[in-house]
Amino acid sequence: MATISKKRKFVADGVFYAELNEFLQRELSEDGYAGVEVRVTPARTEIIIRATSTMSIVGQRGRRINELTSLVQKRFGFADGAVELYAERVHERGLCAIAQAESLKYKLLEGLAVRRAAYGVMRQVMTHGAKGCEVVISGKLRAARAKSMKFTDGFMLHSGQPAKDYIDQAVRHVMLRQGVLGIKVKIMLDHDPTGQKGPKKALPDVVIISDPKDDDEVPEVPVSQNFFAEKAPAAEH
């Protein structure tokens, strides 16, 4: 295999991830697809698919995940046994923006009212312990003219490094009869020291006020003490 420069390798890895993500999103959208992680080891490439329903991705006796492995292997030119697919269950579905965007998409496809569908998603997100939520739906909602509706709840950051660390967002498109609707779901996670429900790193502007230390008991009557008189006696010659 010819060696390539670091710049070209980063670009090639980014293109591979984008195409893989788009393929899995198209194939597994009904199974609660919630993202993919690629781990490259010296022996093989491991692809971890995160989803809310792992049983449907694995399939009966692992048939479906074997089919997906074969498709990925042929499309990207992996050797036999050089790529392995795994399914990982999302612990908190309500805190996953991709899962909520897909849920909102299917609600709109079923004909549910836009406002009702958006408030249902926001209520589920906030009850799972999120700090804030924002849902934007744009397109031909009712009339012939397109417009945008924004629904917000809780606290939301929009700039800086904390916005990258704390906010999970997803964008989806809904093909309806009157046109295409755009969906954007943003979820602001809460600080979690364990790192399961949110980032381990606390927000930079959070100030923690500790409890004051217990003071020593102050005697009611003043006491004087001569420290010079208590010196150890001189050593005998």
C-alpha positions in Angstrom: 0.0 0.0 0.0 1.4 3.4 -1.0 2.1 5.9 1.8 0.0 9.1 1.7 0.6 12.4 3.5 -1.1 13.2 6.8 -3.2 15.8 5.1 -4.6 13.4 2.5 -5.1 10.7 5.2 -7.3 13.0 7.3 -9.3 14.0 4.3 -9.7 10.3 3.2 -10.8 9.3 6.8 -13.3 12.2 6.8 -14.8 11.1 3.5 -15.0 7.5 4.6 -16.8 8.4 7.9 -19.2 10.8 6.0 -20.1 8.1 3.4 -20.4 5.4 6.0 -22.6 7.5 8.2 -24.9 8.4 5.3 -25.2 4.7 4.2 -26.1 3.5 7.8 -28.5 6.4 8.3 -30.3 5.4 5.1 -30.4 1.7 5.9 -31.1 1.9 9.7 -33.3 5.0 10.1 -36.3 2.9 11.2 -34.2 1.0 13.8 -33.3 4.1 15.8 -29.8 4.7 14.3 -28.0 7.2 16.5 -24.5 7.5 15.1 -21.4 5.5 14.3 -17.8 5.3 15.7 -14.8 4.0 13.8 -11.9 2.5 15.6 -8.8 1.5 13.6 -6.6 -1.1 15.2 -3.5 -2.8 13.7 -5.4 -6.0 13.2 -8.7 -4.7 11.8 -11.1 -1.8 11.6 -14.0 -1.9 14.1 -17.2 0.0 13.3 -19.5 0.5 16.3 -23.1 1.3 15.4 -25.1 3.2 18.1 -28.8 2.6 18.0 -31.9 2.5 20.3 -32.9 -1.0 18.9 -29.8 -3.2 18.6 -31.8 -6.5 18.2 -33.2 -5.4 14.9 -29.8 -4.3 13.6 -28.2 -7.6 14.6 -31.1 -9.6 13.1 -31.9 -13.3 13.6 -28.7 -15.2 14.3 -26.7 -12.1 13.3 -27.9 -12.3 9.7 -28.5 -8.6 9.2 -25.3 -7.3 10.7 -23.4 -9.9 8.6 -25.1 -8.5 5.5 -24.1 -4.9 6.5 -20.5 -6.1 7.1 -20.4 -7.6 3.6 -21.8 -4.4 2.0 -19.3 -2.2 3.9 -16.4 -4.6 3.0 -17.2 -4.6 -0.7 -17.9 -0.8 -1.0 -14.7 0.4 0.7 -12.4 -2.4 -0.5 -11.6 -4.1 2.8 -9.9 -7.5 2.9 -11.7 -10.5 4.3 -11.9 -10.2 8.1 -10.4 -6.7 8.1 -13.6 -5.0 9.1 -16.0 -5.9 11.9 -19.4 -4.3 12.8 -20.8 -4.1 16.3 -24.1 -2.8 17.6 -24.2 -0.7 20.8 -27.4 0.3 22.5 -28.0 4.0 23.4 -28.6 4.2 27.1 -30.6 7.4 27.1 -32.8 7.7 24.0 -34.2 11.0 25.2 -30.7 12.6 25.3 -29.8 11.6 21.7 -30.5 14.3 19.1 -30.4 11.9 16.1 -32.9 9.5 17.7 -35.3 12.4 18.5 -34.9 13.9 15.0 -35.8 10.5 13.5 -38.8 10.2 15.9 -40.0 13.7 14.9 -39.6 12.8 11.2 -41.8 9.7 11.4 -44.4 11.6 13.5 -44.7 14.2 10.7 -44.8 11.5 8.0 -47.8 10.0 9.9 -49.6 13.3 9.6 -49.3 14.5 13.2 -49.6 18.3 13.7 -46.3 20.1 13.7 -46.8 21.9 17.0 -48.0 18.7 18.8 -45.1 16.6 17.4 -42.5 19.2 18.4 -43.8 19.6 21.9 -43.9 15.8 22.3 -40.2 15.6 21.4 -39.3 18.5 23.8 -41.2 16.9 26.7 -39.4 13.6 26.2 -36.0 15.3 26.1 -36.6 17.4 29.2 -38.0 14.5 31.2 -34.8 12.5 30.5 -32.7 15.2 32.3 -31.6 17.5 29.6 -30.7 21.1 30.5 -32.3 22.6 27.4 -33.9 21.7 24.0 -34.5 23.5 20.8 -36.6 22.2 17.8 -36.7 24.1 14.5 -39.1 23.0 11.7 -39.0 24.9 8.5 -40.8 24.6 5.1 -44.4 24.6 3.9 -46.0 24.0 7.2 -49.6 25.0 6.4 -49.9 27.6 3.7 -48.2 27.7 0.4 -45.5 30.1 1.7 -42.6 28.5 3.6 -41.9 29.6 7.1 -39.9 28.5 10.1 -41.2 27.5 13.6 -38.8 27.4 16.6 -39.7 25.7 19.9 -37.4 26.1 22.9 -37.3 25.0 26.5 -34.7 25.3 29.2 -31.1 26.7 28.9 -29.2 26.6 25.6 -25.7 27.7 24.7 -24.9 28.9 21.2 -21.2 29.8 21.1 -17.8 28.8 22.5 -16.2 25.5 23.4 -18.9 24.6 25.9 -21.4 24.6 23.0 -19.3 22.0 21.2 -18.9 19.9 24.4 -22.5 20.1 25.7 -24.8 20.4 22.7 -25.9 17.4 20.6 -27.6 18.3 17.4 -29.1 16.6 14.4 -30.7 17.7 11.1 -33.2 15.6 9.1 -35.3 16.2 6.0 -39.0 15.1 5.7 -40.3 14.4 2.2 -44.0 15.4 2.3 -46.6 15.9 -0.4 -46.5 19.7 -0.2 -42.7 19.8 -0.2 -39.6 19.1 1.9 -39.6 20.0 5.6 -36.3 20.6 7.4 -35.9 19.5 11.1 -33.2 20.6 13.5 -33.0 19.2 17.0 -30.5 20.6 19.5 -30.2 19.1 23.0 -28.0 20.7 25.8 -26.8 17.9 28.1 -26.2 18.4 31.8 -22.9 17.9 33.5 -22.3 14.3 34.6 -19.1 13.4 36.5 -19.5 9.8 35.3 -19.7 10.8 31.7 -22.8 8.7 30.8 -25.5 11.3 30.6 -23.3 14.3 29.7 -19.8 15.7 29.6 -17.4 15.1 32.5 -16.0 18.6 32.1 -18.0 21.2 34.0 -19.1 24.5 32.5 -16.4 27.2 32.8 -18.7 29.7 34.4 -20.0 27.4 37.1 -19.0 28.5 40.6 -19.1 26.0 43.4 -19.4 27.5 46.9 -18.1 25.1 49.5 -19.5 24.9 53.0 -17.5 26.8 55.6 -15.1 24.7 57.8 -16.1 24.1 61.4 -14.5 26.7 63.6 -12.8 25.6 66.8 -14.7 26.2 70.0 -14.0 29.6 71.4 -13.7 29.6 75.2 -16.1 31.9 77.1 -13.4 33.0 79.6 -10.1 34.4 78.2 -7.1 32.2 78.9 -3.5 33.3 78.9 -0.6 30.9 78.4 3.1 31.4 78.7 4.8 29.4 75.9 8.3 30.4 77.0 7.9 28.7 80.4 7.0 25.4 78.8 10.3 25.0 76.9 12.1 21.7 77.4 14.8 21.8 80.1 18.4 22.1 79.0 20.3 18.8 78.6 22.6 17.9 81.6 26.4 17.8 81.1 
